[in-house]
Amino acid sequence: MNLPEAESTQMVRVSLQKENNTIAVIAQNRHGASMPAFVHVRWTGKAEEEGIDTRPVLRILAIGVSSYEDPDLKKGVQFASKDAGDFVNSILRQKGAFYRDIEVLRLFGDGEPYTRDDVLRGLDWIKKRATNINDVAVIFMSGHGVTDNSNNVYYFLPRKANLKRLVNTGVRAADIIDTVTYMHGKVLLFIDTCYSGSITGANRKVRTDINGFVNELMDTEKQGVVFASSIGSEKSQQVESNGAFTKALTEGLSGIPGSVKYRTNDITVLSLGMYLADRVPILTNKMQHPTLPLSLSKAQGGTDFTIGVKVKDLP
C-alpha cells in the first residue's frame, strides 16, 4: 500500500486462518525497510471439532549444482546435487509428523539450474508460495559460491556460470536477500557452498568468504534464519558421499540421538544448530565449522521455534 507523505490513517483487510495468527507490518520507503511490528491474534474456536488441521505447511526450494561447464568449477562439488536430494528426503519424513503438507521445487539432478534466470525463477516461486505467516519456508543451496574481489559481492553459481562474467551469470547475494525479505512466515536458509582450491589457481579475482553474505542475511531487518556450511574462507569438506554439512544436517533433521543436546522430541532451530556445531567439526577433523543462528533475529520474534520432530522410523 502506498501512503501519502502527510500523516494519515488507513484501513487494510486481512484474511485470517482458523488458528492463532501473527500479523507483521513493515513500512518501506526508498531508504529501506522498518523493523516489523507484530500483532498476535488468538484463535478461540475449536479446530479439532471443526476438523481443521492447524499444523503448518512447509515449502522447500532445493538447489544443487554439480555439473559445471567451466572446467575450473568442476572440482569440489560432485555431491552437491546428491546433497540437495538427501536434504529433501530427510525433511519429507516430517510430512504428517509435524507438517500437514510439504511442497518441494527441485532444482537438482536432471533439473539443476543451468543459468542465473533458472535460480531466480526458483526464488520467485518460493516467494510467491510463502504467503501464510504460520507456515515455514526453506531454501537449500548447494554448489559453488564465490566472492568477487573487485566489488566484494557474493555469488551462487549455476551450471553455466562464467567466472569472468559473474555479474551476468552468477546469482547475487542481493537476489537471495530480497527474496527472503519479502517472504511470509518462518524462513530458513541452508547454504552449503564451497570454493575449490582449483579455482584459486585460475588467476581470477575471486575468492571464498561467506561471512559478508551471512551477516546481511542475519540483519535484523531480514526474516531469515541462516545455517551456512562454513565460516569465513574455510573450504567445505566432503565425507563419504555427501558434503559434511549436509550429512550432519540430514542427521539432525531426522532427530538422530547422537547429540546430548536433544532433550525433547522437538527439533528446534537452536537444538539443530547445537547438533551441527558438535557434528561438523567431528566429521571434518576440525577443518570446518558451520555458521549457525546462535541468536535469533527480532524478525522471527526473538524466540526459538520448532521445525520438526524426531522421526522414529529411521532406516
C-alpha positions as CSV (number, residue, x, y, z in Angstrom):
1,M,0.0,0.0,0.0
2,N,1.3,3.4,-1.0
3,L,0.7,6.1,1.6
4,P,0.8,9.9,1.3
5,E,3.7,11.7,2.8
6,A,1.4,13.5,5.2
7,E,0.2,11.7,8.4
8,S,-2.9,9.6,7.6
9,T,-4.9,6.6,8.8
10,Q,-5.6,3.7,6.5
11,M,-7.6,0.5,6.8
12,V,-6.4,-2.8,5.5
13,R,-8.5,-6.0,5.4
14,V,-6.5,-9.2,6.3
15,S,-7.7,-12.8,5.8
16,L,-7.0,-14.9,8.9
17,Q,-6.7,-18.6,9.3
18,K,-8.8,-20.6,11.9
19,E,-5.8,-20.9,14.1
20,N,-3.5,-18.5,16.0
21,N,-2.3,-15.8,13.6
22,T,0.6,-13.4,13.7
23,I,0.3,-10.2,11.5
24,A,3.6,-8.4,10.7
25,V,3.5,-4.8,9.4
26,I,6.6,-3.4,7.7
27,A,7.0,0.1,6.5
28,Q,9.3,0.7,3.5
29,N,10.5,3.7,1.5
30,R,13.4,4.4,-0.8
31,H,15.8,4.4,2.2
32,G,15.0,0.9,3.4
33,A,12.5,-1.1,5.5
34,S,11.5,-0.7,9.1
35,M,11.6,-3.3,11.8
36,P,8.3,-5.3,11.7
37,A,5.5,-4.6,14.1
38,F,3.7,-7.7,15.2
39,V,0.1,-8.2,16.1
40,H,-0.8,-11.6,17.6
41,V,-4.4,-12.7,17.1
42,R,-5.5,-15.7,19.1
43,W,-7.9,-18.3,17.7
44,T,-10.6,-19.2,20.2
45,G,-12.5,-21.7,18.1
46,K,-12.3,-25.4,18.4
47,A,-10.3,-26.5,15.4
48,E,-10.5,-30.2,16.3
49,E,-14.3,-30.2,16.4
50,E,-14.4,-28.4,13.0
51,G,-12.0,-30.9,11.5
52,I,-9.3,-28.3,10.9
53,D,-5.7,-29.3,10.7
54,T,-3.7,-26.4,12.2
55,R,-0.3,-27.8,11.5
56,P,1.9,-25.6,9.3
57,V,2.8,-26.2,5.6
58,L,6.4,-26.5,4.7
59,R,7.7,-25.2,1.3
60,I,11.1,-26.1,0.1
61,L,13.3,-24.7,-2.7
62,A,16.2,-27.2,-3.1
63,I,19.1,-26.3,-5.4
64,G,22.1,-28.5,-6.1
65,V,24.6,-27.8,-8.8
66,S,27.3,-30.4,-9.6
67,S,27.7,-30.4,-13.4
68,Y,29.5,-27.1,-14.1
69,E,30.5,-26.3,-17.7
70,D,33.5,-24.3,-16.7
71,P,36.4,-26.8,-16.2
72,D,37.7,-24.6,-13.3
73,L,34.4,-25.2,-11.4
74,K,34.1,-29.0,-11.9
75,K,36.1,-30.0,-8.8
76,G,34.9,-29.9,-5.3
77,V,31.1,-30.1,-5.7
78,Q,30.5,-33.6,-7.1
79,F,28.0,-34.3,-4.4
80,A,26.1,-31.0,-4.5
81,S,23.1,-32.5,-6.4
82,K,23.0,-35.6,-4.2
83,D,23.2,-33.3,-1.1
84,A,20.1,-31.5,-2.2
85,G,18.2,-34.7,-2.8
86,D,19.3,-36.2,0.5
87,F,18.2,-33.0,2.3
88,V,14.8,-33.1,0.7
89,N,14.3,-36.8,1.5
90,S,15.3,-36.3,5.2
91,I,12.8,-33.4,5.7
92,L,10.0,-35.2,3.7
93,R,9.8,-37.6,6.7
94,Q,8.2,-34.7,8.6
95,K,5.1,-34.7,6.4
96,G,2.3,-35.9,8.6
97,A,4.6,-35.9,11.7
98,F,4.9,-32.2,12.1
99,Y,3.7,-30.6,8.8
100,R,0.3,-31.2,7.3
101,D,1.8,-30.8,3.8
102,I,5.2,-30.3,2.2
103,E,5.7,-28.7,-1.2
104,V,9.0,-29.0,-3.0
105,L,10.6,-27.4,-6.0
106,R,13.6,-29.5,-7.0
107,L,16.4,-27.7,-8.9
108,F,19.0,-30.5,-8.8
109,G,19.8,-33.7,-10.7
110,D,18.1,-33.6,-14.1
111,G,16.5,-30.2,-13.1
112,E,19.6,-28.4,-11.8
113,P,19.7,-24.8,-12.8
114,Y,21.7,-24.0,-16.0
115,T,21.5,-20.2,-15.7
116,R,21.1,-17.4,-13.3
117,D,17.5,-17.0,-14.6
118,D,16.7,-20.6,-13.6
119,V,17.7,-19.9,-10.0
120,L,15.8,-16.6,-10.0
121,R,12.6,-18.4,-11.1
122,G,13.0,-20.8,-8.2
123,L,13.4,-17.9,-5.8
124,D,10.3,-16.2,-7.3
125,W,8.4,-19.5,-6.8
126,I,9.0,-19.8,-3.1
127,K,8.5,-16.1,-2.5
128,K,5.0,-16.4,-4.1
129,R,4.2,-19.6,-2.3
130,A,5.3,-18.4,1.2
131,T,2.2,-16.3,1.9
132,N,1.0,-17.7,5.3
133,I,2.5,-16.2,8.4
134,N,2.1,-19.6,10.2
135,D,3.9,-21.7,7.6
136,V,7.6,-22.5,7.1
137,A,9.7,-21.9,4.0
138,V,13.2,-23.4,3.4
139,I,15.8,-22.6,0.8
140,F,18.6,-25.1,0.5
141,M,21.5,-24.2,-1.8
142,S,24.5,-26.5,-2.6
143,G,27.2,-25.8,-5.2
144,H,29.9,-23.2,-5.7
145,G,29.8,-19.9,-4.0
146,V,32.4,-17.1,-4.7
147,T,33.1,-13.6,-3.6
148,D,34.2,-11.2,-6.3
149,N,37.2,-9.2,-5.1
150,S,36.5,-6.2,-7.3
151,N,33.2,-5.4,-5.6
152,N,33.1,-7.8,-2.6
153,V,29.8,-9.3,-3.8
154,Y,29.0,-12.9,-3.0
155,Y,27.6,-15.1,-5.9
156,F,26.0,-18.5,-6.0
157,L,27.0,-20.2,-9.3
158,P,24.5,-22.0,-11.6
159,R,25.7,-24.6,-14.1
160,K,26.6,-22.1,-16.9
161,A,28.3,-19.6,-14.6
162,N,31.3,-17.8,-16.0
163,L,33.9,-16.6,-13.6
164,K,34.9,-13.8,-16.0
165,R,31.2,-12.6,-16.2
166,L,29.9,-13.1,-12.6
167,V,27.6,-10.1,-12.8
168,N,25.6,-11.6,-15.7
169,T,26.0,-15.3,-14.9
170,G,26.0,-15.6,-11.1
171,V,23.2,-15.2,-8.6
172,R,24.0,-12.2,-6.4
173,A,23.6,-12.3,-2.7
174,A,21.1,-9.4,-3.1
175,D,18.8,-11.6,-5.2
176,I,18.6,-14.1,-2.3
177,I,18.3,-11.4,0.4
178,D,15.5,-9.7,-1.5
179,T,13.6,-13.0,-1.7
180,V,13.9,-13.6,2.0
181,T,12.9,-10.1,3.0
182,Y,9.5,-10.3,1.4
183,M,8.6,-13.9,2.3
184,H,5.9,-14.5,5.0
185,G,6.1,-17.0,7.9
186,K,9.3,-18.5,9.2
187,V,12.1,-18.7,6.7
188,L,15.2,-20.9,7.0
189,L,18.2,-20.9,4.6
190,F,20.7,-23.7,4.4
191,I,23.8,-22.7,2.4
192,D,26.3,-25.5,1.6
193,T,28.6,-23.8,-0.9
194,C,32.3,-24.4,-1.4
195,Y,35.1,-22.9,-3.4
196,S,37.5,-25.4,-4.8
197,G,41.2,-24.7,-4.5
198,S,41.5,-25.3,-8.2
199,I,39.7,-22.1,-8.9
200,T,42.1,-20.1,-6.7
201,G,44.8,-21.2,-9.1
202,A,42.9,-20.0,-12.2
203,N,44.4,-16.5,-11.7
204,R,41.0,-14.8,-11.4
205,K,39.9,-12.2,-9.0
206,V,37.5,-14.3,-7.0
207,R,37.7,-15.8,-3.5
208,T,35.5,-17.5,-1.0
209,D,34.3,-15.7,2.1
210,I,30.7,-16.3,3.0
211,N,30.7,-14.1,6.2
212,G,29.6,-10.9,4.5
213,F,26.6,-12.7,2.8
214,V,25.6,-14.4,6.0
215,N,25.9,-11.2,8.0
216,E,23.5,-9.5,5.6
217,L,21.0,-12.3,5.8
218,M,21.2,-12.2,9.6
219,D,20.5,-8.5,9.6
220,T,17.6,-7.7,12.0
221,E,15.6,-6.2,9.1
222,K,15.5,-9.5,7.3
223,Q,13.4,-12.5,8.2
224,G,15.6,-15.5,7.6
225,V,17.4,-17.8,10.0
226,V,20.6,-18.9,8.3
227,F,22.7,-22.0,8.5
228,A,25.9,-22.0,6.4
229,S,28.3,-24.9,5.9
230,S,31.4,-23.0,7.0
231,I,32.8,-19.8,8.4
232,G,34.9,-17.2,6.6
233,S,37.2,-18.7,3.9
234,E,37.0,-22.3,5.2
235,K,36.6,-24.9,2.4
236,S,33.6,-27.1,2.8
237,Q,34.7,-30.7,3.2
238,Q,33.2,-33.9,1.8
239,V,32.6,-37.1,3.8
240,E,31.7,-40.4,2.1
241,S,29.1,-39.4,-0.5
242,N,27.9,-36.1,1.0
243,G,29.2,-32.7,2.0
244,A,30.0,-32.9,5.7
245,F,27.5,-30.1,6.5
246,T,24.6,-31.8,4.7
247,K,25.4,-35.1,6.2
248,A,25.2,-33.6,9.7
249,L,22.1,-31.6,8.7
250,T,20.2,-34.7,7.5
251,E,21.1,-36.5,10.7
252,G,19.9,-33.6,12.8
253,L,16.6,-33.2,10.9
254,S,15.9,-36.9,11.4
255,G,16.4,-36.5,15.1
256,I,19.4,-38.7,15.3
257,P,20.1,-39.2,19.1
258,G,23.8,-38.7,18.7
259,S,23.9,-35.4,20.5
260,V,23.2,-34.9,24.2
261,K,21.7,-31.5,23.2
262,Y,18.5,-33.3,22.1
263,R,16.4,-33.3,25.3
264,T,12.9,-33.4,23.9
265,N,11.0,-34.8,21.0
266,D,11.1,-31.4,19.2
267,I,13.8,-30.4,16.7
268,T,14.1,-26.7,17.1
269,V,16.3,-24.1,15.3
270,L,18.7,-23.8,18.2
271,S,18.9,-27.5,19.0
272,L,19.7,-28.2,15.3
273,G,22.3,-25.5,15.4
274,M,23.9,-27.1,18.5
275,Y,24.0,-30.5,16.9
276,L,25.7,-29.1,13.8
277,A,28.2,-27.2,15.9
278,D,29.1,-30.6,17.5
279,R,28.9,-32.8,14.5
280,V,30.5,-30.9,11.6
281,P,33.9,-30.5,13.3
282,I,33.9,-34.2,14.2
283,L,33.2,-35.2,10.6
284,T,35.9,-32.9,9.2
285,N,38.6,-33.3,11.9
286,K,38.0,-29.7,12.9
287,M,38.7,-28.4,9.4
288,Q,35.2,-27.0,9.0
289,H,32.9,-25.1,11.4
290,P,29.4,-24.1,10.4
291,T,27.9,-20.6,10.7
292,L,24.9,-21.0,13.0
293,P,21.9,-19.0,14.3
294,L,23.1,-18.9,17.9
295,S,20.8,-15.9,18.4
296,L,17.5,-15.4,16.5
297,S,16.6,-12.2,14.7
298,K,14.0,-9.9,16.0
299,A,12.1,-10.5,12.7
300,Q,11.4,-14.1,13.9
301,G,10.1,-12.9,17.2
302,G,13.4,-13.4,19.1
303,T,12.4,-16.9,20.3
304,D,13.3,-20.4,19.4
305,F,10.8,-22.4,17.3
306,T,10.2,-26.0,16.3
307,I,10.9,-27.1,12.7
308,G,10.3,-30.8,13.1
309,V,10.1,-33.8,15.5
310,K,12.2,-36.8,16.0
311,V,11.3,-39.4,13.4
312,K,11.2,-42.9,14.8
313,D,11.1,-44.9,11.6
314,L,14.7,-44.3,10.6
315,P,16.3,-46.8,8.2
